[in-house]
Amino acid sequence: MRRFTSLTEVRNELTAGTTTCRQLVEYYLDNIQKKSHLNAFLEVWPEEALVQAEAVDAKLAAGTAGKLAGMVIGLKDVLAYKDHALQSSSHILDGFKSLFTGTAVQRLLDEDAILIGRQNCDEFAMGASNETSYFGPARNEIDPERVPGGSSGGSAVAVQADMCLASIGSDTGGSVRQPAAFCGIIGFKPTYSRISRYGLVAYASSFDQIGTLTRSVEDAALLLEVMAGPDDFDSTVSQQPVPAYSELLTPAPHYRIGYIRDTMERPGLNSEIKAAVEETLDTLRGQGHVVDAVEFPYLDFIVPSYYILTTAEASSNLSRFDGVKYGYRAPDATDLESLYKKTRAQGFGPEVQRRILLGTFVLSADYYDAYYTKAQRVRRLIKDKTDELLRQYDFLVLPTTPTTAFKIGENQKDALAMYLADIFTVQASLAGVPAISVPAGVDSAGLPIGVQVLSGAFREEHLLAFANSLTESLTPAIP
């Protein structure tokens, strides 16, 4: 069976009778087994997926199938699916199974998506390389000695290596877009609140957003169309109506596009990524778009403010994991206090512990105003300036990452270097605006390069239409 790049291609073959959903699932299961060394999946659900596939085949024959019939999807290990394990790739949730299905996952099932398994990620979605996972790193198919990015690393590899057609991940500060760039696929984060977070394990609640990893913008649009919208279980979700994104992929003839001058002049920006972004901007100029350099004076404050705020929220959100109610419990605890201490010390990995400690520190009475309050003020400045630019321009274009995929272990001993890998992705997260990473060729070592596009809040239909046209103009990272 050939590699599919979109659900449209799958549906064409299903309609023609040249394949069935069952055969599709068997094909992906075979790929998962053959490529198990990439450590993309923590758990596969073969029997369930085959039963789902046969049910969808019957619906297709009867003409009653949903929008996602024929789409085989993997779930990042932070999404609740009733009676299935949910661990956030952490030791502390050993043995835990979800008691309910999250809203986004249920909406996929309601439209006849076929769920094939649970995917590896950085522990509690904290990381930019998938190396903090309790189950070991996922590996980049192009070079298994290199990281796939994080935190949705397993989800990206699964799409990259043709183990499923699409993956659902989460993006707090770039956790869908950065691995998409490293793996040569499309990573999309919608506006904050566009998709319900009910059933998403919380890391930093004012940043977390469910996102998609696909091989086509068309599929990203369709998945957003299915998952977005009001939800009685999430009081923070947007009440705005959901457009038919998949039917609105025709771009306008001309756009006003800005690129942040400072991102192109960063000393840490890989020269080949810089060249790829410049080539993208030249292509856009050649197509008749207005392309201007713009000033964004807060780039140096993005990463510090992001990590102060997200670690503060994490220290609060992760307090619920204590060994009392569910998950791992320290076997050598002697009383309640030692149960808390030993369970959390043994159950959380070093990076999660680091972030909890940082967050607890910045929330402490002596330092709250010095760090947390100031970071909130800086976030407001970043959001206001980003919104101002996105009123002047239809889109902002910038690199997705400062480097291509680095080697496993290369940055593990330098937390600051790892945090700076997020420098170009966290702006959209701080501002709450949608962003997408699309492939823009490869470097001299054959490693994928991603270009990122931001648009104004709730302007996903414009962003997706533009990104769709951009993918047709740029050289794909992988065939």
Residue pairs with C-beta under 8 A, 6 or more apart in sequence:
1 19
1 23
1 24
1 27
3 162
3 479
4 10
4 165
4 215
5 215
5 216
6 214
6 215
6 216
6 218
6 219
7 68
7 70
7 71
7 165
7 218
7 219
7 222
8 218
10 19
10 24
10 70
10 71
10 165
11 69
11 70
13 19
14 20
14 21
14 60
14 69
14 70
20 53
20 57
21 52
21 53
21 54
21 56
21 57
21 60
21 69
21 70
21 114
22 50
22 53
22 54
22 57
24 53
24 70
24 72
24 114
25 46
25 49
25 50
25 52
25 53
25 72
25 114
25 116
26 50
28 72
28 116
28 162
28 163
28 164
28 165
29 44
29 46
29 49
29 116
31 161
31 162
31 163
32 40
32 41
32 44
32 116
32 117
32 158
32 163
35 141
35 161
35 163
37 139
37 144
38 138
38 139
38 140
38 141
38 144
38 157
38 161
39 120
39 135
39 136
39 137
39 138
39 139
39 154
40 74
40 119
40 120
40 138
40 154
40 155
40 157
40 158
40 161
40 163
41 74
41 117
41 118
41 119
41 120
41 154
41 158
41 163
42 77
42 85
42 87
42 89
42 117
42 118
42 119
42 120
42 135
42 154
43 84
43 85
43 117
43 118
44 116
44 117
45 84
45 115
45 116
45 117
45 118
48 115
49 72
49 114
49 115
49 116
49 117
52 114
52 115
53 114
56 65
56 69
56 70
56 112
56 114
59 65
59 66
59 69
59 112
60 69
60 70
65 112
66 110
66 111
66 112
66 113
67 111
67 112
67 222
67 225
67 226
68 108
68 111
68 112
68 113
68 222
68 223
68 226
69 111
69 112
70 114
71 113
71 114
71 165
71 166
71 219
72 113
72 114
72 116
72 164
72 165
72 166
73 108
73 113
73 114
73 115
73 116
73 164
73 165
73 166
73 167
73 168
74 115
74 116
74 117
74 118
74 119
74 154
74 155
74 158
74 159
74 163
74 164
74 166
74 167
74 168
75 81
75 105
75 115
75 117
75 118
75 119
75 155
75 167
75 168
76 118
76 119
76 121
76 125
76 152
76 154
76 155
76 167
76 168
76 169
76 170
77 86
77 87
77 88
77 89
77 118
77 119
77 120
77 121
77 154
78 86
78 88
78 121
78 124
78 125
78 170
78 200
78 201
78 203
79 86
79 102
79 104
79 105
79 168
79 170
79 199
79 200
79 201
79 210
80 86
80 98
80 100
80 101
80 102
80 105
80 199
80 200
80 201
81 98
81 101
81 102
81 105
81 115
81 118
82 98
82 99
82 100
82 101
83 97
83 98
84 97
84 98
84 118
85 95
85 96
85 97
85 98
85 118
86 93
86 96
86 97
86 98
86 118
86 201
87 93
87 94
87 96
87 134
88 121
88 123
88 124
88 125
88 201
89 120
89 121
89 122
89 123
89 124
89 132
89 133
89 134
89 135
90 123
90 124
90 134
90 321
90 347
90 348
90 349
90 352
91 134
91 328
91 346
91 347
91 348
91 349
92 321
92 323
92 327
92 328
92 343
92 344
92 347
92 348
93 321
93 326
93 327
93 328
94 327
94 328
94 347
95 326
95 327
95 328
96 326
96 327
98 199
100 199
101 109
101 199
102 196
102 198
102 199
102 200
103 196
103 198
103 199
103 227
103 231
103 233
103 234
104 168
104 195
104 196
104 199
104 200
104 210
104 227
105 115
105 168
105 199
106 199
107 226
107 227
108 115
108 168
108 223
108 226
108 227
109 115
111 226
113 226
116 163
116 164
117 164
119 138
119 152
119 154
119 155
119 158
119 167
119 169
120 130
120 133
120 135
120 136
120 137
120 138
120 153
120 154
121 130
121 133
121 150
121 151
121 152
121 153
121 154
121 155
121 169
121 175
122 128
122 129
122 130
122 131
122 132
122 133
122 150
122 151
122 153
122 175
122 351
123 132
123 133
123 134
123 348
123 349
123 351
123 352
124 201
124 203
124 314
124 318
124 352
125 151
125 152
125 170
125 172
125 175
125 201
125 203
125 208
126 132
126 151
126 203
126 314
126 351
126 352
126 355
127 133
127 150
127 151
127 351
127 418
128 149
128 150
128 151
128 174
128 175
128 178
128 418
128 419
128 421
128 422
129 137
129 147
129 148
129 149
129 150
129 153
129 406
129 408
129 411
129 412
129 418
129 421
130 137
130 138
130 147
130 148
130 149
130 150
130 151
130 153
130 154
130 179
131 137
131 147
131 150
131 408
131 409
131 412
132 150
132 151
132 349
132 350
132 351
132 352
133 153
133 154
134 349
137 147
137 148
137 153
137 408
138 147
138 148
138 153
138 154
138 156
138 157
139 145
139 146
139 147
139 148
139 157
139 408
140 146
140 147
140 148
140 157
140 160
140 182
140 183
140 405
141 157
141 160
141 161
141 183
142 160
142 183
142 184
142 405
142 446
142 447
142 448
142 478
143 405
143 445
143 446
143 447
145 407
145 408
146 182
146 405
146 406
146 407
146 408
146 447
147 153
147 182
147 405
147 406
147 407
147 408
148 154
148 156
148 157
148 160
148 179
148 182
148 183
148 405
149 156
149 178
149 179
149 180
149 181
149 182
149 183
149 401
149 405
150 175
150 178
150 179
151 169
151 170
151 172
151 175
151 179
152 167
152 169
152 170
152 171
152 175
152 176
152 179
152 187
152 211
152 213
153 179
155 167
155 168
155 169
155 176
155 179
155 213
156 167
156 169
156 179
156 180
156 182
156 183
156 185
156 187
156 213
157 163
157 179
157 183
158 164
158 167
158 213
159 165
159 166
159 167
159 183
159 185
159 213
159 214
159 215
160 183
160 184
160 185
160 478
165 214
165 215
165 219
166 212
166 213
166 214
166 215
166 219
166 223
167 212
167 213
167 214
168 210
168 211
168 212
168 213
168 223
168 227
169 175
169 176
169 179
169 187
169 210
169 211
169 212
169 213
170 176
170 200
170 203
170 208
170 209
170 210
170 211
171 177
171 187
171 189
171 208
171 209
171 210
171 211
171 429
172 203
172 204
172 207
172 208
172 209
172 310
172 429
173 207
173 306
173 310
173 422
173 425
173 426
173 429
174 189
174 400
174 422
174 424
174 425
174 426
174 429
175 211
176 187
176 188
176 189
176 211
176 212
176 213
176 437
177 187
177 188
177 189
177 211
177 400
177 425
177 435
177 436
177 437
177 450
177 452
178 187
178 400
178 401
178 421
178 422
178 425
178 437
178 450
179 187
179 213
180 186
180 187
180 213
180 400
180 437
180 450
181 187
181 400
181 401
181 437
181 439
181 448
181 449
181 450
181 452
182 401
182 404
182 405
182 447
182 448
182 450
183 405
183 448
183 477
183 478
184 439
184 442
184 448
184 450
184 476
184 477
184 478
185 213
185 214
185 215
185 439
185 477
185 478
186 212
186 213
186 214
186 215
186 216
186 217
186 220
186 436
186 437
186 438
186 439
186 467
186 471
187 211
187 212
187 213
187 400
187 436
187 437
187 450
188 211
188 212
188 213
188 214
188 217
188 220
188 224
188 434
188 435
188 436
188 437
188 464
188 467
189 209
189 211
189 428
189 429
189 434
189 435
189 436
190 209
190 210
190 211
190 224
190 228
190 434
190 460
191 209
191 238
191 432
191 433
191 434
191 457
191 458
191 460
192 206
192 207
192 209
192 429
192 432
192 433
192 457
193 209
193 236
193 237
193 238
193 432
194 209
194 224
194 228
194 237
194 238
194 434
194 458
194 460
195 209
195 210
195 224
195 227
195 228
195 237
196 210
196 227
196 229
196 231
196 233
196 234
196 237
197 205
197 208
197 209
197 210
197 234
197 236
197 237
198 231
198 233
198 234
198 237
200 208
200 210
202 208
202 313
202 317
203 310
203 313
203 314
203 317
204 309
204 310
204 313
204 314
204 317
205 236
205 313
205 317
206 309
206 313
207 306
207 309
207 310
207 313
207 429
207 430
209 429
210 227
212 219
212 220
212 223
212 224
214 220
214 223
216 471
217 249
217 436
217 438
217 464
217 467
217 468
217 471
218 246
218 249
218 468
220 436
220 464
221 245
221 246
221 248
221 249
221 460
221 464
221 468
222 245
222 246
224 245
224 460
224 464
225 242
225 243
225 244
225 245
225 246
228 242
229 237
229 241
229 242
230 237
230 238
230 239
231 237
238 458
240 458
243 460
243 461
245 460
245 461
245 464
248 461
248 464
248 465
249 464
249 465
249 468
250 465
251 465
251 466
251 468
251 469
252 394
252 462
252 465
253 288
254 288
254 289
254 290
255 289
255 290
255 393
255 394
255 395
255 466
256 289
256 290
256 292
256 392
256 393
256 394
257 281
257 284
257 289
257 290
257 291
257 292
257 393
257 394
257 395
257 396
257 397
258 291
258 292
258 293
258 294
258 389
258 392
258 393
258 395
258 396
258 397
259 277
259 281
259 291
259 292
259 293
259 294
259 396
259 397
259 398
260 293
260 294
260 295
260 296
260 299
260 396
260 398
261 293
261 294
261 295
261 296
262 295
262 296
262 299
263 269
263 296
263 299
263 398
263 399
263 424
264 274
264 277
264 278
264 399
266 299
266 402
266 423
268 402
268 403
268 420
268 423
269 399
269 402
270 402
270 403
270 404
270 443
272 404
272 443
272 444
272 449
273 399
273 401
273 402
273 403
273 404
273 443
273 449
274 399
276 440
276 441
276 449
276 451
277 397
277 398
277 399
277 440
277 451
279 440
280 397
280 440
280 451
280 470
280 474
281 291
281 397
283 473
283 474
284 291
284 397
284 470
284 473
285 291
287 473
291 397
292 393
294 389
294 392
294 393
294 396
296 385
296 386
296 389
296 427
297 385
298 378
298 381
298 382
298 385
299 423
299 427
301 378
301 381
301 382
302 382
302 423
302 426
302 427
302 430
303 419
303 420
303 422
303 423
303 426
304 375
304 378
305 375
305 378
305 379
305 382
305 430
306 422
306 426
306 429
306 430
307 358
307 419
308 358
308 362
308 371
308 372
308 375
309 372
309 375
309 376
309 379
310 355
310 359
311 355
311 356
311 358
311 359
311 362
312 359
312 362
312 363
312 372
313 359
314 352
314 355
314 356
314 359
315 355
315 356
315 357
315 358
315 359
315 360
315 363
316 359
316 363
318 348
318 352
318 356
321 327
321 344
321 347
321 348
322 339
322 340
322 343
322 344
323 329
323 330
323 333
323 339
323 340
323 342
323 343
323 344
323 347
324 339
327 347
328 343
328 346
328 347
329 339
329 343
330 338
330 339
330 342
330 343
330 345
330 346
330 347
332 338
332 342
333 339
333 342
333 343
344 353
345 353
348 356
351 415
354 415
361 367
361 371
362 368
362 371
362 372
362 375
363 372
379 430
382 427
382 430
382 431
383 430
383 431
383 432
386 396
386 427
386 428
386 430
386 431
386 433
386 454
387 431
387 433
387 456
387 457
389 396
390 396
390 433
390 454
390 455
390 456
391 456
394 455
394 462
394 466
395 453
395 454
395 455
395 462
395 463
395 466
396 453
396 454
396 455
397 451
397 452
397 453
398 424
398 451
398 452
398 454
399 424
399 450
399 451
399 452
400 424
400 425
400 437
400 450
400 451
400 452
401 421
401 424
401 425
401 450
402 420
402 421
402 423
402 424
403 421
404 443
404 445
404 447
404 448
404 449
405 447
405 448
411 417
411 418
411 421
412 418
424 452
425 435
425 452
427 454
428 434
428 435
428 452
428 454
431 457
432 457
433 454
433 455
433 456
433 457
434 454
434 455
434 457
434 458
434 459
434 460
434 463
435 452
435 453
435 454
435 455
435 463
436 452
436 453
436 463
436 464
436 467
437 450
437 451
437 452
438 450
438 451
438 452
438 453
438 467
438 470
438 471
438 474
439 448
439 449
439 450
439 451
439 471
439 474
439 475
439 476
439 477
439 478
440 449
440 450
440 451
440 474
440 475
440 477
441 448
441 449
441 474
441 475
441 476
441 477
442 448
442 449
442 475
442 477
443 449
448 477
448 478
449 477
450 477
451 470
451 474
453 463
453 466
453 467
453 470
454 463
455 462
455 463
455 466
